[in-house]
Amino acid sequence: MRKHLGNAARKRLVLSHHKHLNIGDFLVDDRHDANGSDRFQGELIHFGA
């Protein structure tokens, strides 16, 4: 994280299996509809796209 996005982004990183419980602007995920990513209220960025 720090190498590519800087220290500020690393401090704000949240790893969770229950993605719909997180509040934020962006969700980076490799799947569109698993573990709550379809209910995330921010913008979904599909990893690998």
C-alpha positions as CSV (number, residue, x, y, z in Angstrom):
1,M,0.0,0.0,0.0
2,R,2.6,2.5,1.0
3,K,4.7,1.9,-2.1
4,H,1.8,2.6,-4.5
5,L,-0.6,4.9,-2.6
6,G,1.5,6.5,0.1
7,N,1.4,6.4,3.9
8,A,-1.9,8.3,4.2
9,A,-3.8,5.6,2.2
10,R,-2.1,2.8,4.2
11,K,-3.5,4.3,7.4
12,R,-7.0,4.4,6.0
13,L,-7.0,0.8,4.6
14,V,-9.8,-1.5,5.9
15,L,-9.7,-5.2,5.2
16,S,-13.0,-6.9,5.9
17,H,-15.0,-9.9,4.7
18,H,-18.3,-7.9,5.4
19,K,-17.9,-5.2,2.8
20,H,-21.3,-3.7,3.2
21,L,-20.5,-2.7,6.8
22,N,-17.7,-0.3,5.7
23,I,-18.4,3.3,5.0
24,G,-16.3,5.1,2.4
25,D,-16.0,6.5,-1.1
26,F,-14.4,3.6,-2.8
27,L,-14.3,-0.2,-2.5
28,V,-11.7,-2.1,-4.5
29,D,-12.8,-5.7,-5.0
30,D,-12.2,-8.6,-7.4
31,R,-15.9,-9.6,-7.3
32,H,-19.0,-7.6,-8.0
33,D,-21.6,-9.4,-5.8
34,A,-19.9,-11.2,-3.0
35,N,-19.8,-10.6,0.7
36,G,-21.8,-7.3,0.5
37,S,-19.9,-5.5,-2.2
38,D,-23.2,-5.1,-4.1
39,R,-24.6,-3.2,-1.1
40,F,-21.6,-0.9,-0.5
41,Q,-22.7,2.7,-0.7
42,G,-19.7,4.2,-2.4
43,E,-18.1,3.5,-5.8
44,L,-17.0,-0.1,-6.6
45,I,-13.7,-0.4,-8.4
46,H,-13.4,-3.8,-9.9
47,F,-9.8,-5.1,-9.2
48,G,-8.3,-6.6,-12.4
49,A,-10.5,-4.6,-14.7
